[in-house]
C-alpha cells in the first residue's frame, strides 16, 4: 500500500519553479511542518526541479502530472492500493483520471532518469535520515 503518491502535494502541480511556494492548504500541517515547503531549502529546490521535469514528461505523454504519478505508483507489482487524500471532488476526479493508464517503458525510463530508483530527494520526507536501496534492483520496480 502506497501512502501519499503526490508526495505531500509536491507532485500535484501546485508547486512549480518560479512560483511562490505557499505551503500546504492545511493550517495544521503548516504549523506542524513549517520548513517542509520552504523553497530556499536546497532539498526543496531539488524537489521543485524534479516536479517540473516530471510535469514536462507528463505533458509529453499527454497526461497530467497527477495521472503520471498515480499511474506510476499503482502499476508497481507490489502495490495493491494507494492512499490518497483528496479534499474536494475535483481532487478526487484528478486521481481517478489515472485509472487504466499504462505507462510505457520509455516513460518509466525517463522517470528513472529524473528521480533514480532508491533515491529520496529530501531524506527528511522519509521520516528517517537515510535513503533506502530497497528498490535498486530493476525487478523490484517493474
N, CA, C and O atoms as a GROMACS GRO file, in nm:
protein
  568
    1UNK      N    1   0.085  -0.116   0.000
    1UNK     CA    2   0.000   0.000   0.000
    1UNK      C    3   0.091   0.124   0.000
    1UNK      O    4   0.180   0.136   0.084
    2UNK      N    5   0.067   0.212  -0.092
    2UNK     CA    6   0.148   0.334  -0.103
    2UNK      C    7   0.073   0.451  -0.039
    2UNK      O    8  -0.047   0.469  -0.061
    3UNK      N    9   0.145   0.528   0.038
    3UNK     CA   10   0.088   0.644   0.106
    3UNK      C   11   0.135   0.771   0.037
    3UNK      O   12   0.254   0.784   0.005
    4UNK      N   13   0.044   0.864   0.015
    4UNK     CA   14   0.075   0.996  -0.038
    4UNK      C   15   0.149   0.993  -0.172
    4UNK      O   16   0.263   1.039  -0.181
    5UNK      N   17   0.084   0.939  -0.275
    5UNK     CA   18   0.151   0.932  -0.405
    5UNK      C   19   0.191   1.069  -0.462
    5UNK      O   20   0.280   1.078  -0.546
    6UNK      N   21   0.125   1.176  -0.416
    6UNK     CA   22   0.161   1.310  -0.464
    6UNK      C   23   0.267   1.376  -0.377
    6UNK      O   24   0.293   1.496  -0.388
    7UNK      N   25   0.330   1.296  -0.289
    7UNK     CA   26   0.441   1.344  -0.207
    7UNK      C   27   0.406   1.470  -0.128
    7UNK      O   28   0.478   1.570  -0.133
    8UNK      N   29   0.295   1.463  -0.057
    8UNK     CA   30   0.254   1.577   0.024
    8UNK      C   31   0.218   1.700  -0.058
    8UNK      O   32   0.225   1.812  -0.009
    9UNK      N   33   0.179   1.678  -0.184
    9UNK     CA   34   0.138   1.788  -0.270
    9UNK      C   35   0.245   1.834  -0.367
    9UNK      O   36   0.215   1.905  -0.463
   10UNK      N   37   0.372   1.796  -0.343
   10UNK     CA   38   0.481   1.839  -0.431
   10UNK      C   39   0.458   1.794  -0.575
   10UNK      O   40   0.507   1.860  -0.667
   11UNK      N   41   0.387   1.685  -0.596
   11UNK     CA   42   0.363   1.634  -0.731
   11UNK      C   43   0.220   1.660  -0.778
   11UNK      O   44   0.171   1.592  -0.868
   12UNK      N   45   0.154   1.756  -0.718
   12UNK     CA   46   0.017   1.789  -0.758
   12UNK      C   47   0.013   1.888  -0.875
   12UNK      O   48  -0.089   1.903  -0.941
   13UNK      N   49   0.125   1.955  -0.898
   13UNK     CA   50   0.129   2.060  -0.998
   13UNK      C   51   0.116   2.198  -0.935
   13UNK      O   52   0.136   2.300  -1.001
   14UNK      N   53   0.082   2.201  -0.806
   14UNK     CA   54   0.065   2.329  -0.734
   14UNK      C   55   0.198   2.399  -0.713
   14UNK      O   56   0.206   2.522  -0.719
   15UNK      N   57   0.303   2.322  -0.687
   15UNK     CA   58   0.434   2.378  -0.657
   15UNK      C   59   0.522   2.368  -0.781
   15UNK      O   60   0.554   2.258  -0.826
   16UNK      N   61   0.559   2.482  -0.837
   16UNK     CA   62   0.642   2.486  -0.957
   16UNK      C   63   0.750   2.592  -0.940
   16UNK      O   64   0.733   2.688  -0.864
   17UNK      N   65   0.860   2.574  -1.011
   17UNK     CA   66   0.968   2.672  -1.005
   17UNK      C   67   0.917   2.807  -1.056
   17UNK      O   68   0.837   2.815  -1.149
   18UNK      N   69   0.965   2.912  -0.992
   18UNK     CA   70   0.929   3.046  -1.034
   18UNK      C   71   0.796   3.094  -0.978
   18UNK      O   72   0.756   3.208  -1.003
   19UNK      N   73   0.729   3.010  -0.902
   19UNK     CA   74   0.604   3.050  -0.837
   19UNK      C   75   0.626   3.052  -0.687
   19UNK      O   76   0.712   2.981  -0.634
   20UNK      N   77   0.549   3.132  -0.620
   20UNK     CA   78   0.552   3.136  -0.474
   20UNK      C   79   0.507   3.001  -0.419
   20UNK      O   80   0.401   2.951  -0.455
   21UNK      N   81   0.588   2.944  -0.332
   21UNK     CA   82   0.552   2.820  -0.265
   21UNK      C   83   0.480   2.858  -0.138
   21UNK      O   84   0.543   2.902  -0.041
   22UNK      N   85   0.349   2.842  -0.138
   22UNK     CA   86   0.269   2.891  -0.026
   22UNK      C   87   0.251   2.789   0.085
   22UNK      O   88   0.193   2.821   0.189
   23UNK      N   89   0.299   2.669   0.066
   23UNK     CA   90   0.284   2.568   0.169
   23UNK      C   91   0.154   2.494   0.156
   23UNK      O   92   0.076   2.520   0.064
   24UNK      N   93   0.129   2.403   0.247
   24UNK     CA   94   0.010   2.318   0.237
   24UNK      C   95  -0.118   2.398   0.259
   24UNK      O   96  -0.118   2.503   0.322
   25UNK      N   97  -0.225   2.345   0.204
   25UNK     CA   98  -0.355   2.409   0.222
   25UNK      C   99  -0.405   2.401   0.364
   25UNK      O  100  -0.489   2.481   0.406
   26UNK      N  101  -0.355   2.305   0.439
   26UNK     CA  102  -0.400   2.285   0.576
   26UNK      C  103  -0.317   2.369   0.673
   26UNK      O  104  -0.194   2.360   0.674
   27UNK      N  105  -0.384   2.450   0.753
   27UNK     CA  106  -0.314   2.532   0.853
   27UNK      C  107  -0.245   2.444   0.957
   27UNK      O  108  -0.136   2.476   1.003
   28UNK      N  109  -0.308   2.333   0.993
   28UNK     CA  110  -0.248   2.241   1.091
   28UNK      C  111  -0.119   2.182   1.038
   28UNK      O  112  -0.020   2.172   1.111
   29UNK      N  113  -0.118   2.143   0.912
   29UNK     CA  114   0.002   2.086   0.851
   29UNK      C  115   0.111   2.193   0.842
   29UNK      O  116   0.228   2.163   0.861
   30UNK      N  117   0.073   2.315   0.814
   30UNK     CA  118   0.168   2.426   0.806
   30UNK      C  119   0.237   2.450   0.940
   30UNK      O  120   0.357   2.476   0.946
   31UNK      N  121   0.161   2.443   1.047
   31UNK     CA  122   0.217   2.462   1.181
   31UNK      C  123   0.307   2.346   1.221
   31UNK      O  124   0.411   2.365   1.283
   32UNK      N  125   0.266   2.225   1.185
   32UNK     CA  126   0.339   2.106   1.224
   32UNK      C  127   0.470   2.090   1.145
   32UNK      O  128   0.569   2.041   1.199
   33UNK      N  129   0.469   2.132   1.019
   33UNK     CA  130   0.585   2.112   0.932
   33UNK      C  131   0.623   2.243   0.861
   33UNK      O  132   0.616   2.250   0.738
   34UNK      N  133   0.664   2.344   0.935
   34UNK     CA  134   0.685   2.476   0.875
   34UNK      C  135   0.793   2.480   0.767
   34UNK      O  136   0.780   2.557   0.672
   35UNK      N  137   0.898   2.402   0.778
   35UNK     CA  138   1.008   2.407   0.682
   35UNK      C  139   0.985   2.318   0.560
   35UNK      O  140   1.060   2.325   0.463
   36UNK      N  141   0.882   2.236   0.564
   36UNK     CA  142   0.861   2.139   0.458
   36UNK      C  143   0.838   2.204   0.321
   36UNK      O  144   0.868   2.143   0.218
   37UNK      N  145   0.787   2.325   0.318
   37UNK     CA  146   0.757   2.392   0.192
   37UNK      C  147   0.843   2.517   0.171
   37UNK      O  148   0.805   2.606   0.095
   38UNK      N  149   0.957   2.523   0.238
   38UNK     CA  150   1.049   2.636   0.225
   38UNK      C  151   1.131   2.618   0.097
   38UNK      O  152   1.221   2.533   0.092
   39UNK      N  153   1.101   2.696  -0.006
   39UNK     CA  154   1.166   2.681  -0.136
   39UNK      C  155   1.314   2.719  -0.133
   39UNK      O  156   1.388   2.684  -0.225
   40UNK      N  157   1.359   2.790  -0.028
   40UNK     CA  158   1.501   2.826  -0.020
   40UNK      C  159   1.585   2.708   0.029
   40UNK      O  160   1.708   2.711   0.016
   41UNK      N  161   1.524   2.606   0.085
   41UNK     CA  162   1.595   2.486   0.128
   41UNK      C  163   1.642   2.411   0.002
   41UNK      O  164   1.560   2.382  -0.085
   42UNK      N  165   1.770   2.380  -0.010
   42UNK     CA  166   1.821   2.314  -0.131
   42UNK      C  167   1.748   2.184  -0.165
   42UNK      O  168   1.728   2.153  -0.283
   43UNK      N  169   1.709   2.107  -0.064
   43UNK     CA  170   1.637   1.983  -0.092
   43UNK      C  171   1.499   2.012  -0.151
   43UNK      O  172   1.453   1.940  -0.240
   44UNK      N  173   1.434   2.116  -0.102
   44UNK     CA  174   1.304   2.153  -0.158
   44UNK      C  175   1.320   2.211  -0.298
   44UNK      O  176   1.235   2.188  -0.385
   45UNK      N  177   1.426   2.285  -0.321
   45UNK     CA  178   1.453   2.336  -0.456
   45UNK      C  179   1.474   2.219  -0.552
   45UNK      O  180   1.430   2.225  -0.667
   46UNK      N  181   1.541   2.114  -0.505
   46UNK     CA  182   1.560   1.994  -0.588
   46UNK      C  183   1.427   1.925  -0.616
   46UNK      O  184   1.407   1.870  -0.724
   47UNK      N  185   1.336   1.928  -0.518
   47UNK     CA  186   1.203   1.870  -0.541
   47UNK      C  187   1.127   1.950  -0.646
   47UNK      O  188   1.055   1.892  -0.728
   48UNK      N  189   1.143   2.082  -0.645
   48UNK     CA  190   1.080   2.164  -0.749
   48UNK      C  191   1.136   2.132  -0.886
   48UNK      O  192   1.061   2.125  -0.984
   49UNK      N  193   1.267   2.110  -0.894
   49UNK     CA  194   1.328   2.072  -1.022
   49UNK      C  195   1.269   1.940  -1.071
   49UNK      O  196   1.233   1.927  -1.188
   50UNK      N  197   1.259   1.843  -0.982
   50UNK     CA  198   1.204   1.712  -1.020
   50UNK      C  199   1.057   1.724  -1.059
   50UNK      O  200   1.014   1.663  -1.157
   51UNK      N  201   0.980   1.802  -0.984
   51UNK     CA  202   0.837   1.819  -1.016
   51UNK      C  203   0.821   1.884  -1.154
   51UNK      O  204   0.732   1.845  -1.230
   52UNK      N  205   0.904   1.982  -1.185
   52UNK     CA  206   0.898   2.046  -1.317
   52UNK      C  207   0.933   1.947  -1.428
   52UNK      O  208   0.866   1.942  -1.531
   53UNK      N  209   1.038   1.868  -1.406
   53UNK     CA  210   1.078   1.770  -1.507
   53UNK      C  211   0.970   1.662  -1.525
   53UNK      O  212   0.942   1.620  -1.637
   54UNK      N  213   0.911   1.618  -1.416
   54UNK     CA  214   0.804   1.519  -1.425
   54UNK      C  215   0.679   1.578  -1.491
   54UNK      O  216   0.608   1.510  -1.565
   55UNK      N  217   0.653   1.706  -1.462
   55UNK     CA  218   0.540   1.774  -1.527
   55UNK      C  219   0.560   1.783  -1.677
   55UNK      O  220   0.464   1.765  -1.754
   56UNK      N  221   0.682   1.811  -1.721
   56UNK     CA  222   0.713   1.817  -1.865
   56UNK      C  223   0.699   1.679  -1.927
   56UNK      O  224   0.648   1.665  -2.038
   57UNK      N  225   0.746   1.577  -1.857
   57UNK     CA  226   0.732   1.440  -1.906
   57UNK      C  227   0.585   1.402  -1.920
   57UNK      O  228   0.544   1.343  -2.020
   58UNK      N  229   0.506   1.436  -1.819
   58UNK     CA  230   0.362   1.407  -1.825
   58UNK      C  231   0.298   1.475  -1.946
   58UNK      O  232   0.222   1.413  -2.019
   59UNK      N  233   0.330   1.602  -1.967
   59UNK     CA  234   0.275   1.675  -2.081
   59UNK      C  235   0.316   1.609  -2.213
   59UNK      O  236   0.234   1.596  -2.304
   60UNK      N  237   0.443   1.567  -2.222
   60UNK     CA  238   0.491   1.498  -2.343
   60UNK      C  239   0.413   1.369  -2.367
   60UNK      O  240   0.391   1.329  -2.482
   61UNK      N  241   0.373   1.304  -2.259
   61UNK     CA  242   0.300   1.177  -2.268
   61UNK      C  243   0.149   1.198  -2.284
   61UNK      O  244   0.073   1.102  -2.295
   62UNK      N  245   0.104   1.326  -2.284
   62UNK     CA  246  -0.038   1.355  -2.297
   62UNK      C  247  -0.117   1.332  -2.169
   62UNK      O  248  -0.236   1.302  -2.172
   63UNK      N  249  -0.047   1.346  -2.055
   63UNK     CA  250  -0.109   1.322  -1.925
   63UNK      C  251  -0.094   1.445  -1.836
   63UNK      O  252  -0.014   1.534  -1.864
   64UNK      N  253  -0.173   1.448  -1.730
   64UNK     CA  254  -0.148   1.547  -1.626
   64UNK      C  255  -0.040   1.489  -1.535
   64UNK      O  256  -0.013   1.369  -1.538
   65UNK      N  257   0.021   1.574  -1.456
   65UNK     CA  258   0.121   1.527  -1.361
   65UNK      C  259   0.059   1.427  -1.264
   65UNK      O  260   0.121   1.326  -1.230
   66UNK      N  261  -0.061   1.456  -1.218
   66UNK     CA  262  -0.128   1.365  -1.124
   66UNK      C  263  -0.152   1.229  -1.188
   66UNK      O  264  -0.132   1.126  -1.124
   67UNK      N  265  -0.195   1.226  -1.313
   67UNK     CA  266  -0.216   1.098  -1.381
   67UNK      C  267  -0.085   1.020  -1.390
   67UNK      O  268  -0.082   0.900  -1.363
   68UNK      N  269   0.022   1.088  -1.427
   68UNK     CA  270   0.152   1.022  -1.438
   68UNK      C  271   0.193   0.961  -1.304
   68UNK      O  272   0.233   0.845  -1.297
   69UNK      N  273   0.183   1.041  -1.198
   69UNK     CA  274   0.227   0.997  -1.066
   69UNK      C  275   0.144   0.880  -1.015
   69UNK      O  276   0.199   0.780  -0.969
   70UNK      N  277   0.014   0.892  -1.023
   70UNK     CA  278  -0.072   0.785  -0.970
   70UNK      C  279  -0.055   0.658  -1.054
   70UNK      O  280  -0.049   0.548  -0.998
   71UNK      N  281  -0.048   0.672  -1.185
   71UNK     CA  282  -0.026   0.554  -1.271
   71UNK      C  283   0.107   0.488  -1.238
   71UNK      O  284   0.116   0.365  -1.238
   72UNK      N  285   0.209   0.567  -1.211
   72UNK     CA  286   0.340   0.513  -1.175
   72UNK      C  287   0.332   0.434  -1.044
   72UNK      O  288   0.385   0.323  -1.035
   73UNK      N  289   0.267   0.490  -0.945
   73UNK     CA  290   0.260   0.426  -0.814
   73UNK      C  291   0.181   0.296  -0.820
   73UNK      O  292   0.228   0.194  -0.770
   74UNK      N  293   0.064   0.297  -0.880
   74UNK     CA  294  -0.022   0.178  -0.874
   74UNK      C  295   0.019   0.070  -0.973
   74UNK      O  296  -0.029  -0.043  -0.964
   75UNK      N  297   0.106   0.101  -1.069
   75UNK     CA  298   0.148  -0.001  -1.165
   75UNK      C  299   0.251  -0.096  -1.105
   75UNK      O  300   0.273  -0.204  -1.159
   76UNK      N  301   0.315  -0.057  -0.994
   76UNK     CA  302   0.417  -0.142  -0.933
   76UNK      C  303   0.353  -0.274  -0.890
   76UNK      O  304   0.247  -0.273  -0.828
   77UNK      N  305   0.416  -0.386  -0.922
   77UNK     CA  306   0.354  -0.516  -0.893
   77UNK      C  307   0.332  -0.543  -0.744
   77UNK      O  308   0.247  -0.625  -0.709
   78UNK      N  309   0.405  -0.475  -0.656
   78UNK     CA  310   0.386  -0.497  -0.513
   78UNK      C  311   0.282  -0.404  -0.452
   78UNK      O  312   0.247  -0.419  -0.335
   79UNK      N  313   0.231  -0.309  -0.530
   79UNK     CA  314   0.134  -0.213  -0.477
   79UNK      C  315  -0.007  -0.259  -0.512
   79UNK      O  316  -0.039  -0.280  -0.630
   80UNK      N  317  -0.090  -0.275  -0.411
   80UNK     CA  318  -0.229  -0.314  -0.434
   80UNK      C  319  -0.323  -0.196  -0.426
   80UNK      O  320  -0.435  -0.202  -0.477
   81UNK      N  321  -0.278  -0.089  -0.360
   81UNK     CA  322  -0.362   0.030  -0.350
   81UNK      C  323  -0.276   0.150  -0.309
   81UNK      O  324  -0.164   0.135  -0.259
   82UNK      N  325  -0.331   0.268  -0.332
   82UNK     CA  326  -0.263   0.391  -0.294
   82UNK      C  327  -0.357   0.471  -0.204
   82UNK      O  328  -0.474   0.491  -0.237
   83UNK      N  329  -0.305   0.516  -0.093
   83UNK     CA  330  -0.383   0.601  -0.003
   83UNK      C  331  -0.374   0.743  -0.055
   83UNK      O  332  -0.266   0.802  -0.061
   84UNK      N  333  -0.487   0.798  -0.093
   84UNK     CA  334  -0.492   0.933  -0.148
   84UNK      C  335  -0.562   1.024  -0.047
   84UNK      O  336  -0.628   0.976   0.046
   85UNK      N  337  -0.549   1.153  -0.067
   85UNK     CA  338  -0.608   1.247   0.029
   85UNK      C  339  -0.681   1.361  -0.038
   85UNK      O  340  -0.650   1.477  -0.010
   86UNK      N  341  -0.776   1.332  -0.126
   86UNK     CA  342  -0.846   1.445  -0.189
   86UNK      C  343  -0.930   1.521  -0.088
   86UNK      O  344  -0.996   1.462  -0.002
   87UNK      N  345  -0.928   1.653  -0.100
   87UNK     CA  346  -1.010   1.737  -0.013
   87UNK      C  347  -1.134   1.787  -0.085
   87UNK      O  348  -1.227   1.838  -0.022
   88UNK      N  349  -1.136   1.773  -0.217
   88UNK     CA  350  -1.250   1.821  -0.295
   88UNK      C  351  -1.286   1.715  -0.399
   88UNK      O  352  -1.208   1.623  -0.425
   89UNK      N  353  -1.403   1.728  -0.458
   89UNK     CA  354  -1.444   1.638  -0.566
   89UNK      C  355  -1.350   1.654  -0.685
   89UNK      O  356  -1.320   1.556  -0.753
   90UNK      N  357  -1.305   1.775  -0.711
   90UNK     CA  358  -1.211   1.798  -0.821
   90UNK      C  359  -1.080   1.722  -0.798
   90UNK      O  360  -1.026   1.664  -0.892
   91UNK      N  361  -1.031   1.723  -0.674
   91UNK     CA  362  -0.911   1.646  -0.641
   91UNK      C  363  -0.934   1.498  -0.668
   91UNK      O  364  -0.851   1.431  -0.729
   92UNK      N  365  -1.047   1.447  -0.622
   92UNK     CA  366  -1.080   1.305  -0.641
   92UNK      C  367  -1.086   1.272  -0.791
   92UNK      O  368  -1.030   1.171  -0.834
   93UNK      N  369  -1.151   1.356  -0.868
   93UNK     CA  370  -1.160   1.333  -1.012
   93UNK      C  371  -1.022   1.328  -1.077
   93UNK      O  372  -0.999   1.248  -1.168
   94UNK      N  373  -0.930   1.412  -1.030
   94UNK     CA  374  -0.795   1.412  -1.089
   94UNK      C  375  -0.722   1.282  -1.057
   94UNK      O  376  -0.645   1.233  -1.140
   95UNK      N  377  -0.744   1.225  -0.940
   95UNK     CA  378  -0.686   1.095  -0.906
   95UNK      C  379  -0.748   0.985  -0.992
   95UNK      O  380  -0.678   0.901  -1.048
   96UNK      N  381  -0.880   0.985  -1.001
   96UNK     CA  382  -0.950   0.879  -1.073
   96UNK      C  383  -0.919   0.880  -1.222
   96UNK      O  384  -0.933   0.777  -1.289
   97UNK      N  385  -0.877   0.994  -1.275
   97UNK     CA  386  -0.843   1.003  -1.418
   97UNK      C  387  -0.721   0.917  -1.452
   97UNK      O  388  -0.695   0.893  -1.570
   98UNK      N  389  -0.648   0.872  -1.352
   98UNK     CA  390  -0.531   0.787  -1.376
   98UNK      C  391  -0.570   0.641  -1.395
   98UNK      O  392  -0.487   0.560  -1.437
   99UNK      N  393  -0.693   0.606  -1.365
   99UNK     CA  394  -0.738   0.467  -1.375
   99UNK      C  395  -0.720   0.415  -1.518
   99UNK      O  396  -0.767   0.476  -1.614
  100UNK      N  397  -0.654   0.303  -1.529
  100UNK     CA  398  -0.637   0.239  -1.660
  100UNK      C  399  -0.520   0.288  -1.742
  100UNK      O  400  -0.496   0.237  -1.851
  101UNK      N  401  -0.447   0.387  -1.693
  101UNK     CA  402  -0.332   0.437  -1.768
  101UNK      C  403  -0.215   0.340  -1.750
  101UNK      O  404  -0.179   0.305  -1.638
  102UNK      N  405  -0.159   0.299  -1.862
  102UNK     CA  406  -0.044   0.210  -1.861
  102UNK      C  407   0.076   0.288  -1.915
  102UNK      O  408   0.076   0.329  -2.031
  103UNK      N  409   0.175   0.306  -1.833
  103UNK     CA  410   0.293   0.383  -1.872
  103UNK      C  411   0.387   0.295  -1.953
  103UNK      O  412   0.414   0.181  -1.916
  104UNK      N  413   0.437   0.349  -2.062
  104UNK     CA  414   0.530   0.274  -2.148
  104UNK      C  415   0.666   0.262  -2.080
  104UNK      O  416   0.697   0.335  -1.986
  105UNK      N  417   0.745   0.169  -2.129
  105UNK     CA  418   0.881   0.153  -2.079
  105UNK      C  419   0.963   0.278  -2.097
  105UNK      O  420   1.046   0.311  -2.012
  106UNK      N  421   0.941   0.350  -2.208
  106UNK     CA  422   1.014   0.475  -2.232
  106UNK      C  423   0.982   0.579  -2.125
  106UNK      O  424   1.072   0.648  -2.076
  107UNK      N  425   0.854   0.591  -2.089
  107UNK     CA  426   0.815   0.687  -1.987
  107UNK      C  427   0.874   0.646  -1.852
  107UNK      O  428   0.922   0.731  -1.777
  108UNK      N  429   0.869   0.518  -1.821
  108UNK     CA  430   0.926   0.470  -1.695
  108UNK      C  431   1.077   0.495  -1.690
  108UNK      O  432   1.130   0.532  -1.585
  109UNK      N  433   1.145   0.475  -1.802
  109UNK     CA  434   1.289   0.503  -1.807
  109UNK      C  435   1.317   0.651  -1.783
  109UNK      O  436   1.413   0.686  -1.714
  110UNK      N  437   1.234   0.738  -1.840
  110UNK     CA  438   1.254   0.882  -1.820
  110UNK      C  439   1.227   0.922  -1.674
  110UNK      O  440   1.295   1.009  -1.620
  111UNK      N  441   1.129   0.858  -1.612
  111UNK     CA  442   1.104   0.883  -1.469
  111UNK      C  443   1.228   0.845  -1.389
  111UNK      O  444   1.271   0.919  -1.301
  112UNK      N  445   1.287   0.726  -1.421
  112UNK     CA  446   1.408   0.683  -1.351
  112UNK      C  447   1.525   0.778  -1.372
  112UNK      O  448   1.611   0.789  -1.285
  113UNK      N  449   1.530   0.846  -1.486
  113UNK     CA  450   1.636   0.944  -1.510
  113UNK      C  451   1.615   1.070  -1.427
  113UNK      O  452   1.711   1.131  -1.380
  114UNK      N  453   1.489   1.108  -1.408
  114UNK     CA  454   1.458   1.230  -1.331
  114UNK      C  455   1.481   1.207  -1.183
  114UNK      O  456   1.545   1.288  -1.116
  115UNK      N  457   1.429   1.097  -1.132
  115UNK     CA  458   1.449   1.059  -0.991
  115UNK      C  459   1.492   0.912  -0.992
  115UNK      O  460   1.407   0.823  -1.003
  116UNK      N  461   1.621   0.888  -0.981
  116UNK     CA  462   1.668   0.749  -0.988
  116UNK      C  463   1.605   0.661  -0.881
  116UNK      O  464   1.575   0.708  -0.771
  117UNK      N  465   1.585   0.535  -0.913
  117UNK     CA  466   1.529   0.442  -0.815
  117UNK      C  467   1.611   0.440  -0.686
  117UNK      O  468   1.733   0.452  -0.689
  118UNK      N  469   1.543   0.427  -0.575
  118UNK     CA  470   1.601   0.420  -0.441
  118UNK      C  471   1.653   0.555  -0.393
  118UNK      O  472   1.719   0.561  -0.289
  119UNK      N  473   1.625   0.662  -0.466
  119UNK     CA  474   1.670   0.796  -0.426
  119UNK      C  475   1.551   0.873  -0.370
  119UNK      O  476   1.445   0.879  -0.432
  120UNK      N  477   1.570   0.931  -0.254
  120UNK     CA  478   1.473   1.024  -0.198
  120UNK      C  479   1.539   1.160  -0.202
  120UNK      O  480   1.645   1.180  -0.142
  121UNK      N  481   1.478   1.253  -0.273
  121UNK     CA  482   1.541   1.384  -0.293
  121UNK      C  483   1.568   1.454  -0.161
  121UNK      O  484   1.674   1.512  -0.142
  122UNK      N  485   1.473   1.448  -0.070
  122UNK     CA  486   1.492   1.506   0.063
  122UNK      C  487   1.464   1.396   0.164
  122UNK      O  488   1.348   1.362   0.189
  123UNK      N  489   1.569   1.339   0.222
  123UNK     CA  490   1.550   1.225   0.312
  123UNK      C  491   1.462   1.259   0.432
  123UNK      O  492   1.408   1.168   0.495
  124UNK      N  493   1.447   1.387   0.464
  124UNK     CA  494   1.357   1.424   0.572
  124UNK      C  495   1.213   1.383   0.540
  124UNK      O  496   1.132   1.363   0.631
  125UNK      N  497   1.180   1.370   0.410
  125UNK     CA  498   1.046   1.325   0.372
  125UNK      C  499   1.022   1.179   0.406
  125UNK      O  500   0.907   1.136   0.413
  126UNK      N  501   1.128   1.103   0.429
  126UNK     CA  502   1.114   0.962   0.467
  126UNK      C  503   1.070   0.946   0.612
  126UNK      O  504   1.022   0.840   0.650
  127UNK      N  505   1.087   1.049   0.690
  127UNK     CA  506   1.066   1.046   0.834
  127UNK      C  507   1.181   0.974   0.904
  127UNK      O  508   1.172   0.944   1.023
  128UNK      N  509   1.287   0.946   0.830
  128UNK     CA  510   1.412   0.899   0.888
  128UNK      C  511   1.523   0.966   0.808
  128UNK      O  512   1.497   1.026   0.704
  129UNK      N  513   1.646   0.955   0.855
  129UNK     CA  514   1.753   1.036   0.798
  129UNK      C  515   1.848   0.962   0.704
  129UNK      O  516   1.968   0.990   0.701
  130UNK      N  517   1.794   0.868   0.628
  130UNK     CA  518   1.879   0.799   0.531
  130UNK      C  519   1.792   0.752   0.416
  130UNK      O  520   1.671   0.733   0.430
  131UNK      N  521   1.854   0.732   0.303
  131UNK     CA  522   1.783   0.680   0.186
  131UNK      C  523   1.766   0.529   0.198
  131UNK      O  524   1.810   0.469   0.296
  132UNK      N  525   1.704   0.470   0.100
  132UNK     CA  526   1.687   0.324   0.101
  132UNK      C  527   1.731   0.268  -0.033
  132UNK      O  528   1.705   0.327  -0.138
  133UNK      N  529   1.795   0.155  -0.028
  133UNK     CA  530   1.839   0.090  -0.152
  133UNK      C  531   1.746  -0.026  -0.189
  133UNK      O  532   1.778  -0.104  -0.278
  134UNK      N  533   1.633  -0.037  -0.123
  134UNK     CA  534   1.542  -0.149  -0.145
  134UNK      C  535   1.496  -0.162  -0.289
  134UNK      O  536   1.463  -0.271  -0.333
  135UNK      N  537   1.492  -0.051  -0.362
  135UNK     CA  538   1.444  -0.056  -0.499
  135UNK      C  539   1.555  -0.047  -0.603
  135UNK      O  540   1.528  -0.022  -0.720
  136UNK      N  541   1.680  -0.066  -0.561
  136UNK     CA  542   1.790  -0.061  -0.657
  136UNK      C  543   1.772  -0.162  -0.770
  136UNK      O  544   1.791  -0.128  -0.887
  137UNK      N  545   1.737  -0.282  -0.735
  137UNK     CA  546   1.722  -0.386  -0.838
  137UNK      C  547   1.600  -0.356  -0.924
  137UNK      O  548   1.490  -0.336  -0.873
  138UNK      N  549   1.620  -0.355  -1.056
  138UNK     CA  550   1.514  -0.321  -1.150
  138UNK      C  551   1.393  -0.410  -1.134
  138UNK      O  552   1.280  -0.364  -1.150
  139UNK      N  553   1.412  -0.538  -1.103
  139UNK     CA  554   1.298  -0.629  -1.092
  139UNK      C  555   1.206  -0.592  -0.975
  139UNK      O  556   1.092  -0.638  -0.970
  140UNK      N  557   1.254  -0.511  -0.883
  140UNK     CA  558   1.167  -0.466  -0.773
  140UNK      C  559   1.087  -0.343  -0.809
  140UNK      O  560   1.001  -0.301  -0.732
  141UNK      N  561   1.114  -0.285  -0.925
  141UNK     CA  562   1.047  -0.161  -0.965
  141UNK      C  563   0.941  -0.184  -1.071
  141UNK      O  564   0.844  -0.108  -1.078
  142UNK      N  565   0.955  -0.287  -1.153
  142UNK     CA  566   0.864  -0.303  -1.267
  142UNK      C  567   0.810  -0.442  -1.279
  142UNK      O  568   0.732  -0.471  -1.370
   0.00000   0.00000   0.00000
